[in-house]
């Protein structure tokens, strides 16, 4: 029996965990948490998890690549 891992959704927005965001951006999990606390990155807490909307991750990737909108 195969199971699939569903992405957490916050108000119908796909969100990623801090560790996933850190891996995508090539930074540490602590850096991602710091950015959230400093307001550089929009985050949401769901229980013990800090989640980052996928759109925020995409925005940061564009910004790093020099394609900030």
N, C-alpha and C positions, 0 to 999 in steps of 0.2 A: 504494500500500500504506500503510495507516494503522497507526501504532504508538501505543501508549498508555504513559504513564509510570506505572509502579507505585510506590507509596509504599514506602519501606524498612520492613521489619518487623524488630523486635527481639524475639525470643521470642514471635512471633504478636501483637505489639502494634504498631499503626500509629504511625509516628514521623515527625516533620517536621524539616526542616533549620532551622538557626538563622535563616537569612534569611527563611524562610516564617513562622516564629514571630514574628519581629520585625515583619513586615508586618501580621500578624493583630492583634498587640497595640499597634501604633503606636509602637514603640520601635526603637532601633538594634540591629543585630546584636551590637555590643559589650555593650550592656546585657543582652541575653539570655545571652551568654557569662559576664558578671559574675555574674548571678543563679545560673547553674549552679555556678560556682566557689564562691560564697558559700553554697550549699545552699538558696537560695530557690526553685530550680527543679530538678527531677530531670532529669538529662541522661545520655546514653550516648554514648560515643565508638565510632565504627565506622570504622576506618582514620583518614583525615584529617577525617572529618565528625563534628560534634557533633550528635546527634539528641535531640529532645525528644518523649517519648510524647504522643500526641494527648490523652490524658486529663489530662495536666499543663496543656496549653494550655487545655482546656475549664475546668479548675479555676481558672486565673488569670482567664479571661474572666468566670466567675461571681463571683469575688472582686472584680474591678474594677467589675462591675455591681451589687455589693452583695448578691449572693445566695449568699454563701459558706456552704457546708454544714458 
